[in-house]
């Protein structure tokens, strides 16, 4: 398995120098994987070049200039094509660790050099007295130096072995009694091979010096970044694990440049915004709010916070993949959403970005269809006072247009009732598979939220919707905040009065998951496909 990257929190004391240790020889996973991809490309190119040589020697030259190519030459070229293709498939598709692929790449270089030396010998190029120029093995050695992520010692050993192939072949010819140059002449002629072998260690030294710097910056943290789960406007989310506790986690991080920060002041503002989101989320204790374990700032001013890792789908992906849900299931999910938002509202907080993509449906132990509300990055206090500078900048309204309350569009006072409007939009979406309003651009969407009356959800789906639930959805979508339920707790009370035709509970959810999300229902493990969709 490839070595994961490690998150680096900011420390005042520099780490000890471990440049001489074996551990320092390991390159960061992303760096090695890029070089292994290049190795696969190089092997494919090598197969193409050997195929070109075989075609020239077997077909073109015998026809055009009536030259008879020795059969052993064709055999060598055919074997070289096969070895190159095997190397390509192995480097590109084999699940082996990168270290093994690197070793295989070094062996591939030596085998290529041997093939070139055989061709030089079989075609008479080893009779160097004619001074035919540099061997192609100089090219093989230098290309390998730029591609393979081997340590300098391993690169030197492989390069010297490759450089020795030409004089070795010439020596065999000389010992067999065939006409050839003397051993001294051969060594002098192939001296560039050995010079290139020494030069080949320089790229390796540079690569590993960069790798050591990266590892020093990464190995200070407690969490290993294993896999990038996604990117969005606010940053990146990684699957990670704790180095000591072996606990899975999701790490959300943001670099100011991802958000277009042009000045230091803007960068500081964005980092304060991200810190606000972490602190707000950590202050909430509802089981249906994403849990935050830790947060901090890395040495390169990247802010991060560590969350629980969830196995499932965000609500938007769920509806897109499987279609609208039944009324019973919608009630089951919405009650949990309101449980999370109800606590936030009781503390005077407004989420401001309640959308299907910020509602995660997961498996939690033995519970299925367990809801987690994510991304409190737009949260404000009751009355519209932002906990940070994110709510509006330079006249730009932030949020998701399809789920934005009219008062947010108008830039007026915002309280919990804006979240209630968004709950209505979410309920409409999960029941019908469509947003309340559809428009080609945000401006038209804003206008519809301000002026248009929503079509009752029962008219946009063939699935039965109880009248009490439809009345609640339409009440949440009232333009005037005073006519809506006043907070998530009120919505939760109303949901309790809805009686769908079919019953949906944890057993129903488990059956559905076992049928549609089999990879996430293993009894003991959470698959690596588990992800957290927390990007705004």
LOKOL-128544 format. One line per field, with one value per residue (C-alpha): residue in one letter; residue number from 1; y, z negated, x. Coordinates in steps of 0.001 Angstrom, whole numbers, plus 524288, in hexadecimal, padded with zeros to 5 digits. Each point is the difference from the previous one (the first is absolute). Example, Ala and Ser with C-alpha at 12.3 -4.5 7.8 and 13.67 -1.06 7.14 Angstrom:
r: [A;S]
k: [1;2]
y: [7EE6C;80D70]
z: [7E188;80294]
x: [8300C;8055A]
//
This chain:
r: [X;X;X;X;X;X;X;X;X;X;X;X;X;X;X;X;X;X;X;X;X;X;X;X;X;X;X;X;X;X;X;X;X;X;X;X;X;X;X;X;X;X;X;X;X;X;X;X;X;X;X;X;X;X;X;X;X;X;X;X;X;X;X;X;X;X;X;X;X;X;X;X;X;X;X;X;X;X;X;X;X;X;X;X;X;X;X;X;X;X;X;X;X;X;X;X;X;X;X;X;X;X;X;X;X;X;X;X;X;X;X;X;X;X;X;X;X;X;X;X;X;X;X;X;X;X;X;X;X;X;X;X;X;X;X;X;X;X;X;X;X;X;X;X;X;X;X;X;X;X;X;X;X;X;X;X;X;X;X;X;X;X;X;X;X;X;X;X;X;X;X;X;X;X;X;X;X;X;X;X;X;X;X;X;X;X;X;X;X;X;X;X;X;X;X;X;X;X;X;X;X;X;X;X;X;X;X;X;X;X;X;X;X;X;X;X;X;X;X;X;X;X;X;X;X;X;X;X;X;X;X;X;X;X;X;X;X;X;X;X;X;X;X;X;X;X;X;X;X;X;X;X;X;X;X;X;X;X;X;X;X;X;X;X;X;X;X;X;X;X;X;X;X;X;X;X;X;X;X;X;X;X;X;X;X;X;X;X;X;X;X;X;X;X;X;X;X;X;X;X;X;X;X;X;X;X;X;X;X;X;X;X;X;X;X;X;X;X;X;X;X;X;X;X;X;X;X;X;X;X;X;X;X;X;X;X;X;X;X;X;X;X;X;X;X;X;X;X;X;X;X;X;X;X;X;X;X;X;X;X;X;X;X;X;X;X;X;X;X;X;X;X;X;X;X;X;X;X;X;X;X;X;X;X;X;X;X;X;X;X;X;X;X;X;X;X;X;X;X;X;X;X;X;X;X;X;X;X;X;X;X;X;X;X;X;X;X;X;X;X;X;X;X;X;X;X;X;X;X;X;X;X;X;X;X;X;X;X;X;X;X;X;X;X;X;X;X;X;X;X;X;X;X;X;X;X;X;X;X;X;X;X;X;X;X;X;X;X;X;X;X;X;X;X;X;X;X;X;X;X;X;X;X;X;X;X;X;X;X;X;X;X;X;X;X;X;X;X;X;X;X;X;X;X;X;X;X;X;X;X;X;X;X;X;X;X;X;X;X;X;X;X;X;X;X;X;X;X;X;X;X;X;X;X;X;X]
k: [1;2;3;4;5;6;7;8;9;10;11;12;13;14;15;16;17;18;19;20;21;22;23;24;25;26;27;28;29;30;31;32;33;34;35;36;37;38;39;40;41;42;43;44;45;46;47;48;49;50;51;52;53;54;55;56;57;58;59;60;61;62;63;64;65;66;67;68;69;70;71;72;73;74;75;76;77;78;79;80;81;82;83;84;85;86;87;88;89;90;91;92;93;94;95;96;97;98;99;100;101;102;103;104;105;106;107;108;109;110;111;112;113;114;115;116;117;118;119;120;121;122;123;124;125;126;127;128;129;130;131;132;133;134;135;136;137;138;139;140;141;142;143;144;145;146;147;148;149;150;151;152;153;154;155;156;157;158;159;160;161;162;163;164;165;166;167;168;169;170;171;172;173;174;175;176;177;178;179;180;181;182;183;184;185;186;187;188;189;190;191;192;193;194;195;196;197;198;199;200;201;202;203;204;205;206;207;208;209;210;211;212;213;214;215;216;217;218;219;220;221;222;223;224;225;226;227;228;229;230;231;232;233;234;235;236;237;238;239;240;241;242;243;244;245;246;247;248;249;250;251;252;253;254;255;256;257;258;259;260;261;262;263;264;265;266;267;268;269;270;271;272;273;274;275;276;277;278;279;280;281;282;283;284;285;286;287;288;289;290;291;292;293;294;295;296;297;298;299;300;301;302;303;304;305;306;307;308;309;310;311;312;313;314;315;316;317;318;319;320;321;322;323;324;325;326;327;328;329;330;331;332;333;334;335;336;337;338;339;340;341;342;343;344;345;346;347;348;349;350;351;352;353;354;355;356;357;358;359;360;361;362;363;364;365;366;367;368;369;370;371;372;373;374;375;376;377;378;379;380;381;382;383;384;385;386;387;388;389;390;391;392;393;394;395;396;397;398;399;400;401;402;403;404;405;406;407;408;409;410;411;412;413;414;415;416;417;418;419;420;421;422;423;424;425;426;427;428;429;430;431;432;433;434;435;436;437;438;439;440;441;442;443;444;445;446;447;448;449;450;451;452;453;454;455;456;457;458;459;460;461;462;463;464;465;466;467;468;469;470;471;472;473;474;475;476;477;478;479;480;481;482;483;484;485;486;487;488;489;490;491;492;493;494;495;496;497;498;499;500;501;502;503;504;505;506;507;508;509;510;511;512;513;514;515;516;517;518;519;520;521;522;523;524;525;526;527;528;529;530;531;532;533;534;535;536]
y: [80000;80D7F;808DE;809FB;80E64;805F9;80C69;80A08;8090A;80C50;7FE31;809DA;7F625;7FA82;7F13D;7F89E;7FD38;7F1CF;800E6;7F473;7F702;7F596;8064C;80C58;7F844;7FE51;809EA;80589;7F76D;80A20;8029F;7F199;7FD04;80A96;7FA0E;7F25D;80553;80569;7F2B5;7F9E0;80A34;7FDD3;7F146;8024C;808EA;7F5D6;7F59F;80925;802A1;7F1A9;7FD15;80A4E;7F9CF;7F277;804D6;806A2;7F411;7F5A5;806E8;80D50;7FDDA;7F29D;80589;80D75;7FDC1;7F119;7FEBE;7F324;80222;7F4D1;7F856;801D0;80EB4;7FDE3;7F715;80A3A;80A8B;7F739;7FCAE;80E6B;8034D;7F593;804A0;80E2E;7FC53;7F7F1;80B8E;8091E;7F733;7FD8E;80E58;8048C;7F5D3;7F728;80289;7FE13;80A29;80AEC;7FB09;7F33B;80730;80889;7F3FF;7FA15;80CA1;7FF1C;7F208;8047A;80A12;7F5B2;7F6B5;80ACC;802EB;7F194;7FFA3;80BFB;7F9FD;7F356;80775;8079B;7F330;7F886;80AF3;80266;80D04;7FA92;80092;80D82;80285;806C6;809ED;7FFA8;8095C;7FE5E;7F3DD;8011D;7FB4F;80DC1;80431;7F480;80397;80E8C;7FDE5;7F65D;809F5;809D7;7F65B;7F625;8043A;7F74A;803CE;80533;7F362;7F750;808F0;7FFBF;7F129;7FE28;80A4E;7F9C4;7F2C7;805D3;80716;7F34A;7F8C7;8055C;7FCE8;7F2F1;7FC49;80487;7F80C;7F3D8;8022E;80217;7F39A;7F7F3;80320;807FF;80C95;80B07;80B64;7FDC5;80071;80CD5;80651;7FB2B;805B9;80D1F;8005C;7FCDD;8096A;8091D;7F4F6;8006C;80ED6;7FFF0;7F5EF;8098D;80B73;7F7C7;8011D;80EC6;80012;7F5AC;80861;80BC0;7F813;7FA4D;80D1C;80562;7F3DD;801E3;80E02;7FBCD;7F55D;80961;808D6;7F4A2;7F72A;8093C;7FCFE;7F556;7FCF0;7F957;80510;7F3B8;803A4;80C72;7FEF1;80C94;80E65;80B80;80EA0;7FF70;7F66F;7F16F;7F438;7F477;7F2A8;7FEA4;7F7D9;80317;7FB54;7FAAE;7FC9E;7FA4D;80738;803B7;80E54;80A03;80C2B;80C51;809E4;80CC1;80763;80E72;7FF76;7F651;80AD4;80A3A;80752;80A9B;8066C;7FBF7;806AF;7F809;7F395;802FD;802C1;7F2EA;7F8BF;806AD;7FBD0;7F1F8;80062;80529;7F453;7F660;80684;80132;7F1DB;7FB3F;80751;7F839;7F2E3;7FA87;7F25A;804C2;80ABE;7FC23;7FE30;807BC;7F9D1;80A2A;80BEC;80821;806EC;7F9C3;80605;804A7;80707;7F554;7FF4D;7F2A2;7F933;7F19B;7F9F6;7F293;7F7E8;7FC69;7F4AD;80332;80A6E;80E3B;80226;8065B;7F470;7F682;80631;80162;7F1B5;7F9A7;80A0D;80695;7F92C;7FBC9;808C4;7F6E0;80055;80EB6;801A7;7F6D7;80846;80D63;7FD43;7FDAE;80C49;807E3;7F9BD;80571;80D4D;800BC;7FFFD;80A6C;80870;7FE48;805B3;80B74;7FAE6;7FFF3;7F659;80804;7F536;7F493;7F882;7F1B0;7FFEB;80425;7F524;7F2E4;7F31E;7F5AF;7F34F;8022A;7F336;7F875;80C02;8027F;80C6C;80721;80E81;808F7;80E95;80598;80CCA;80A9C;8096C;80A2D;7FFA7;80CBC;80419;802C2;80D0A;7FE68;8037F;7F762;7F88A;80333;807D5;7F60A;80398;80ABC;80593;80B60;7FED9;7F190;7F709;7F308;7F36E;7F6E4;80728;7F4A1;7FF13;80E3F;8070D;80CC8;807F5;7FB31;803EA;80D9C;80137;8028B;7FAEB;7F164;7F6FE;7F1C4;80168;800AD;7F230;7FC27;804AC;7F7D8;7F423;801C7;8005E;7F3B2;7F8F1;803FB;7FABF;7F2CA;7FDEB;803D5;7FE96;80E1E;80D40;8091E;8092A;7FDDA;80AE0;801AD;80947;80484;80D15;7F96A;7F658;80B24;8066C;7F386;7FE9A;80E06;7FFE8;7F29C;7F6DE;7F204;7F539;7F67F;7F46C;7F634;80598;7FD4F;7F1C8;7F398;7FBB1;80230;80B65;80179;80CA7;8038A;7FE99;807E4;80AA3;80074;8012C;80B25;806A4;7FF90;80625;80BE9;80C9F;80705;7FA58;802DE;7F612;7F4E6;7F70A;80849;7F68E;7F1FA;7FB8D;8048E;7F8AF;7F3E3;800E6;80124;7F454;7F80A;80252;7FADF;7F224;7F9F0;7F3FC;7F7D2;7FEAC;80286;7FC6D;7FB05;7F25B;8058B;80818;7F446;7F80D;80B0F;801A2;7F16E;80079;80CB6;8030F;7F28D;804EC;80820;7F561;7F752;7FBD5;803C1;809F1;80CCD;7FF4C;80965;80534;806E3;80EA4;80CAC;809CC;80C7B;80947;80CA1]
z: [80000;80358;7F53E;7FC79;7FE29;7F280;7FBBF;7FA17;7F578;7FD81;7F631;7FAF5;7FE76;80C8F;8012A;7FE5C;80C17;803FB;80D40;7FD38;7FB2E;8081B;7FD80;80708;80C6D;801BB;80929;7FE11;80623;809B4;804EE;801F3;80686;80A10;80364;800F0;809B1;807D7;7FF6D;80603;80AD5;8024F;80109;809E8;807E2;7FF14;80550;80B42;80335;7FFA6;808B6;8098C;80035;80227;80B44;80649;7FE92;803A6;80B0E;80484;80142;80697;80A2A;8026A;7FF24;800B3;7F304;7F8DC;7F16D;7F76B;7F9B5;7F225;801BF;80293;7F43A;7F721;804E5;7FE2A;7F217;7FD2B;804A7;7F711;7F43F;80261;800C8;7F392;7F92F;804AB;7FB19;7F30B;7FD4F;80448;7FA5D;7F5F7;7F1CB;7FAFA;7F799;806C7;7FAB2;80760;80C5D;7FEA2;7FEB4;80BDF;8075B;7FCCA;804EB;80C4F;8026C;7FED7;8090C;80A13;7FF40;801F5;80BFB;805BA;7FD72;8069D;80BE8;8006E;7FFA4;80999;80A0C;7FEE0;7F8DD;7F520;8090A;7FAF9;807E6;80A0E;7F5C8;8022B;7F4EB;7F2EE;7FC9A;7FE79;7F216;7FC2C;80372;7F886;7F3BA;80045;802B0;7F4B8;7F6F9;802E3;7FE2E;7F54B;7F1B2;7FB69;7F589;804FC;7FC37;8070D;80BD2;80066;7FF0B;80ABD;808B0;7FE94;8034D;80C0E;803E3;7FF0B;809B0;80C19;7FBA0;7FAB4;80D4F;806B6;7F68C;802E8;80E97;7FD88;7F7B8;80A3E;809D1;8092B;805A2;7F62D;7F9C7;7F4C1;7F213;7FD47;80C35;7FC61;7F251;80536;80A56;7F62C;7F59E;802D2;7FB40;7F29A;7FFCB;80247;7F516;7F673;80528;7FE50;7F138;8004B;8031B;7F57A;7F601;80375;7FF67;7F2B5;7FA99;803D5;7FA48;7F2F1;7FF48;802C8;7F5C4;7F5D9;802B6;7FF47;7F50E;7F4CB;7FF74;7F9FA;80C41;80C84;80C62;80790;80B24;805D7;7FF73;806E8;8029C;7FF66;7FE9A;7F19E;8012F;80004;7F850;7FD80;7FA52;7F4FA;7F43A;7F2EB;7FF20;7F21E;7FE70;80DB4;8005E;80D01;8020E;80A58;8008A;8064A;8037F;80743;80610;801D9;80E53;802BD;7FCD8;807C9;7F4B9;80618;7F3C2;7F278;7FA31;80886;7FC6B;7F17D;801EC;8069C;7F579;7F574;80776;80050;7F18A;7FD52;806E9;7F80E;7F300;802CF;8042C;7F447;7F6B0;80458;7F9A4;807D9;80515;80D26;80107;80573;7F4E2;8001C;7F95E;8021A;807D7;80271;809D3;80777;8027F;80D7D;7FA31;803E9;7F645;7FD1C;7F741;7FD62;800A0;7FE9F;80C6E;8051F;80898;8090D;8095D;7FF2A;80235;80D41;8051F;7FA2A;8070B;80CC1;7FFA6;7FAEB;80264;7F675;7F326;7FA48;7F6B1;7F4A9;8029F;8020C;7F286;7FA28;805AF;7FD9B;7F193;7FE65;807AF;7F71E;7F3F5;80405;80432;7F432;7F6EE;8083D;7FFD2;7F14E;7FEBF;808A9;80BD6;80E22;80973;80C4C;8098F;7FD9D;80CD5;80422;8022C;7F1CC;7FAB0;7FF65;7FF42;7FA12;7F8DD;7F1C9;7F8EF;800B5;80423;80E4A;8067B;7F4F3;8033E;7FDDA;802D0;80549;8031A;7F651;8072F;80268;7F232;7F9E3;7F30E;7FE9B;80623;80B3A;7F919;8060E;7F733;80A0D;80C7E;80932;80160;80A08;80674;80956;802A1;80364;7FA30;7FB74;7FF48;8098A;808A4;80181;7F120;7FC13;7F87A;805A2;7F486;802C9;80E3F;7FBCF;7F65B;7F4B9;7F230;7FF79;7F511;7FE16;8093A;80B6F;7FC67;7FF4F;80E0A;803ED;7F901;8086F;80C37;7FBBD;7FD00;80D4E;80696;7F952;80263;80E65;8045C;804CF;7F9F8;7FC89;80B12;80BEC;806FE;80931;7F74D;7F1CB;802E6;805A0;7F4B9;7F629;806F3;7FF56;7F16F;7FE24;8086E;804E6;7F8C4;7FF36;806C3;7F589;7FF80;801F7;80DBA;803BD;7FC10;80148;7F255;7F57B;7F6D2;7F3B2;7FF8B;7F2CD;8058C;80C31;7F78F;7F7D4;80C0D;8056B;7F2B9;7FF4A;80DA0;7FC6C;804C8;7F356;7F4EE;7F64E;806CC;7FF23;7F472;7F79E;7FE37;80242;7F33D;80519;80CB4;7F81F;7F874;80CD1;805AA;7F447;803F2;80DDF;80260;80CA1;80610;7FEF6;7F3DF;800DF;7F4FD;7FDE6;804A0;80C9B;801E3;7FDA0;80A28;809E0;7FD7E;80159;80D30;8057E;7F887;7FDA7;7FF32;7F3FF;7F85B;7FC58;7F1CE;7FB12;808EB;806A6;80E1B;8059A;8089C;7F3FB;801DA;7F9B9;8091A;7F859;80AC0;80169]
x: [80000;80506;804F2;7F57D;80221;7FFCF;7F95C;80932;7FAF0;807C1;80B15;809BE;80B25;805D7;80056;80CC8;807F4;7FE17;80641;808CA;7F558;7F979;7F2EB;80453;80205;7F15F;7FA1D;7F251;7F5B1;7FB07;80DC3;8031F;7F304;8027C;80D36;7FA24;7F610;80B5B;80697;7F3EA;8000D;80E7E;7FDEB;7F52E;808E4;80AC5;7F6E0;7FCC3;80E49;80393;7F448;804B2;80D91;7FA4C;7F7A6;80BA8;808D3;7F602;7F8BB;804E6;80EB1;7FF55;7F693;805D6;80EB8;80094;8070A;7FE94;7FE75;804F7;7F506;80582;7FE01;7F18B;7FF25;8063E;7F6B3;7F42E;803FE;80276;7F22E;7FA46;807EF;7FBE1;7F1A0;80109;80666;7F547;7F500;806E5;802F3;7F295;7F6D9;806A4;7FBDD;80DEA;806B1;8074E;80D0C;7FE6E;7FC3C;80C10;808AA;7F956;802B3;80E7E;80045;7F8EA;80AB6;80AAD;7F8A3;7FE51;80E7C;80304;7F72E;806AE;80D62;7FBEB;7FB5A;80CCB;80778;7F775;8002E;80E93;7FEF0;80862;80BB4;8029C;80C24;7F78F;7FBA5;7F170;7FC68;7F90F;7F85B;7F13F;8021F;80404;7F22D;7FA29;807B0;7FCC2;7F180;7FF39;80664;7F54C;7F4CD;802DE;7FE43;80B31;809C2;80D1B;806F5;7F656;80012;80EDB;80060;7F5E8;80661;80D71;7FA35;7F96E;80C92;80799;7F777;806F6;80DEA;7FB41;7FA72;80C6E;8083D;7F817;8024D;80E96;80138;7F8D2;80AA8;7F767;805A9;7FE18;806E2;8094D;7FAEB;80715;7FA5B;7F268;800C5;80490;7F571;7F532;804FA;7F43C;7F726;8066F;80041;7F152;7FE8C;80642;7F80A;7F3A8;8012A;7FE43;7F14F;7FE37;80736;7F78D;7F368;8033A;8043E;7F2AD;7F9AB;806EC;7FB4F;7F21F;80091;80581;7F470;7F688;804B2;7FCDB;7F187;7F7BA;7F82A;80413;7F977;7FCB7;7F6D9;7FA64;7F12C;7FC70;80245;7F6D0;7FF75;803C8;80B4E;802E0;7FB57;80921;7FDEA;809D2;803AF;805FF;80E1C;7FEBA;7F1A0;7FE0F;7F30E;7FA1C;7FCF9;7FCCA;80871;7FB13;80A58;8006D;80B3B;7FD32;8041D;7F4E6;7F673;80738;80628;80836;80579;80462;7F41F;7F6DC;8074B;7FEA4;7F186;7FDF9;80777;7F7C1;7F3DD;80489;80369;7F25E;7FA17;80825;7FCF7;7F18C;7FEA4;807DC;7F70A;7F3FE;7FD21;7F49D;80337;7FB0B;80A58;80D42;809C8;80CB5;80BD9;80A8E;80406;80C18;808BE;80B40;80D44;7FBAC;7F423;7F674;7F4E6;7FA4B;7F65B;7FE47;7F26F;7FA1C;80095;7F295;7FBE0;7F4C4;7FB14;7FC71;7F198;801E0;807E9;7F62F;7F478;8078A;803F7;7F392;7F54D;7F6A1;7FD49;7F30F;7F8AB;802E6;80E7F;7FFB8;7F9DB;80A2F;80B09;7FA19;7FDB8;80E91;80370;7F724;8060B;80D3D;7FB0C;7F6FF;80BC4;806B5;7F3C3;7FE96;80DAA;7FC6F;80787;7FB87;80629;7FCE2;803E4;7F6D0;8009C;7FF47;80EBA;801FA;7F769;806E4;7F8BC;808B4;80147;803A0;8028C;7F32F;7F852;7FCF4;7FAF6;806DA;8007F;80B87;7FEC4;80CAA;806B8;7FC89;808F4;7F548;7FAAC;7FB45;7FA5F;7F18A;7FD00;80967;80CB9;80A57;8094C;80A55;801BE;7FA42;7F1B4;80196;80C04;80046;7F189;800EE;7F5BE;80578;7F850;7F947;7F60A;7F669;7FE7A;8012F;7F562;7FAB2;80528;80DD4;7FE74;7FB8D;80B3D;7F6B9;7FFB2;80230;7FBBB;7FC2A;7F487;80999;80423;7F1AB;7FE47;80BCB;7FA32;7F3F7;80884;80724;7F342;7FAA8;80C38;80018;7F174;80014;80E15;7FF61;80300;7F4D8;803C4;8088F;80749;80B7E;8079A;80062;7F98A;7F3E9;80003;80035;7F495;7F7F6;8027B;7FBAD;7F3C7;7FB8F;7F6BF;804E2;7F872;7FB0E;80961;7F4E9;7FE29;80E21;800FC;7F80F;803C4;7F590;8027C;7F782;7F86C;805FE;80DC4;7FCCB;7F9FC;80C71;808AC;7F7DE;7FFB2;80ED6;80076;7F7F8;8064A;7FCB5;80844;7F512;7F72F;809C9;802B1;808E3;80B4F;80452;7F9B8;7F2D1;8024E;8038A;7F325;7F87E;80725;7FB9F;7F1D7;801F7;7FB3D;8052D;7F9B3;80C4B;8085E;80E99;80934;80DCC;7FC69;7FA57;80C46;808E5;7F8A8;8012F;80E92;80296;7F950;8057E;80C9A;8058F;80E07;7FC86;7F8F8;80B95;7FE61;80D92;8066A;7FD1D;80476;809C1;7F515;7FA90;800C3;7FBD1;7F977;8027F;80416;7F8A7]
//
